[in-house]
Amino acid sequence: MKRILVVGGGTGGTIVANNLAHRLHEKLVKGEIEITVVDSSSLHVYQPAYLLIPFGIMHRNEAIRSERDLLAETIKFRQERVNKIDVNNRLVKTDSSSLQYDFLVLATGAQPDYSQVPGLEKGGYDFYTLENAYKLREAIGKFEGGRLVVAVAGIPFKCPTAPMEFAFLADSYYSKLGVRDKIELDYLYPLPRPFTIPNVAEQVQKLMDDRKIKTDLLFNVESVNPEKKEITSIEGETIKYDLAVLTPPHTGSEVVRVSGLTDKGGWIPTDRYTLHVKGYDDVYAIGDATDLPVSKAGSAADFQAAVVSTNIWDNINGFPPSLRYDGRVMCFIITAIGEATILLFDYEHPPSPPPPNFACYWYKLVYNRMYWTVTAKGLLPGFGV
Amino acid sequence: MSHEEEKVKVIDARGSYCPGPLMELIRTVKQSNIGDIIEVWSSDEGSQRDIPKWTEKAGHEFLGVIHEKGYDRIRVRKTR
């Protein structure tokens, strides 16, 4: 019997497991294959909802499902905390089990690390957990005017488009309420442009200028003073705020760090094409956990899951691997309530987004629902790539 | 430049893409002493544009670029 073990029940891990369960159904039923997903949480969260909850566009019940219910019945789900991953002995230890594998998929994700910036956690709000998204919703609703600062307080972070989308949504939200003129909206970003990809950054800068969102670039947050409501940069600037929405830097999960599987930044060194953990042909890494030079976003995990599930299937059936990850990512950028554009790019081809339009926004809202019935179910991983 | 070689802190960011090399430089400058020279090895073309801009804004001294095969050595001195 071949054992496929998936550590992490987020987007990437769930798609890999479900897609393999579809493809290997007969072998699973016969007991020739075993697929196990292990995660400390029983819940699966659709994290793109975090951005939309503060503006009332999505709600808790649209963002959460039971991981057990989301997985195919043939998959074993263990709600256990993983303590150690021993790739040399093909062994994963949890609080209560020692799990052996033939194929291991690490989909252990990323998490906010507030400790990197003094004052960050108490100085403002963020939307990187469900709880924080709801706290921010309350703060956004109560905000009556003054300086609203949206700042990126460290790179890398999950979903590179999210902070600028937040700024656009705030502009749109307060405009619809008729109070936009009472709010000064500032966007602070570490790079010399408001987004990593230069041609997209040009379009974003123009949109921000048009909407009177002030950009302060090359602003690397050094510390936040919650009492004085001030953000100080490494470059020597200090900016005052009335309400701050701060994107924390992220780090990889503790278990891959303590297992010695990461670089100094906490990310898993991963072959950019095969998605093997470097040095281990039986271990794959996908999604936010990797050191790949692509966005830490569910869409990247989806495309990577297609590659990993296909190549594991190939291996089990005696074929050579038939897919390579080409760096593909697809991201929506919501530019207002009711308006969005879309980025589709890979290692070799930068994105060429269309002008913001309603159709892209509508597609994003539809996709939010489709995630549960198509994407996470592994029915069309990577949109069939 | 030869007498400075011993003091140079090298960040090998080859293979890392924007914003990796710049972010590694910022992190290293933060942890360095005034007067230290930091040299970023970068194969990302954007570094040649972004690093001087950041250095100027942050008030440090940009010392120049040495082109090597497949990558650049970009030098900065921490001045404050």
Interface residues (C-beta under 8 A of the other chain):
Chain A: I155 P190 L191 P192 T196 P198 L218 N220 E222 I234 E235 G236 P293
Chain B: S16 Y17 C18 P19 G20 L22 M23 I26 V29 K30 G46 R49 D50 K53 W54 K57 A58 G59 R80
